[in-house]
Amino acid sequence: MKQHGQGMVEYALILVLVSIVVIVILLTMGNQIANVFSNVVAALG
């Protein structure tokens, strides 16, 4: 039972780290990503 709880904690930590990485990427490259989407919309429209 103790190992099951430990596995859940490790899984939660991995999810937190992945979330932080995604947030940092979005904050640093958000404008570039927005430009790509607007270019795609303009090309389709």
C-alpha positions as a printed NumPy array, in Angstrom:
array([[  0.   ,   0.   ,   0.   ],
       [  2.861,   2.369,   0.81 ],
       [  4.444,   1.892,  -2.614],
       [  1.143,   2.65 ,  -4.339],
       [  1.   ,   6.025,  -2.553],
       [  4.618,   6.685,  -3.42 ],
       [  3.928,   5.961,  -7.087],
       [  1.032,   8.401,  -7.071],
       [  3.243,  11.104,  -5.564],
       [  5.917,  10.514,  -8.196],
       [  3.275,  10.625, -10.94 ],
       [  1.925,  13.907,  -9.553],
       [  5.43 ,  15.405,  -9.436],
       [  6.036,  14.437, -13.059],
       [  2.739,  16.078, -14.057],
       [  3.695,  19.258, -12.18 ],
       [  7.101,  19.395, -13.881],
       [  5.575,  18.859, -17.328],
       [  3.005,  21.586, -16.624],
       [  5.737,  24.029, -15.611],
       [  7.7  ,  23.288, -18.786],
       [  4.612,  23.81 , -20.959],
       [  3.797,  27.104, -19.22 ],
       [  7.363,  28.369, -19.683],
       [  7.303,  27.427, -23.374],
       [  3.959,  29.165, -23.882],
       [  5.162,  32.292, -22.09 ],
       [  8.381,  32.512, -24.099],
       [  6.992,  31.518, -27.493],
       [  3.357,  32.61 , -27.137],
       [  3.61 ,  35.457, -29.629],
       [  5.302,  33.293, -32.244],
       [  2.658,  30.591, -31.852],
       [ -0.112,  33.206, -32.142],
       [  1.492,  34.519, -35.337],
       [  1.584,  31.036, -36.845],
       [ -2.102,  30.474, -36.093],
       [ -3.075,  33.885, -37.463],
       [ -1.097,  33.178, -40.646],
       [ -2.888,  29.85 , -41.064],
       [ -6.278,  31.506, -40.532],
       [ -5.399,  34.252, -43.024],
       [ -4.282,  31.671, -45.598],
       [ -7.509,  29.68 , -45.166],
       [ -9.746,  32.732, -45.119]])
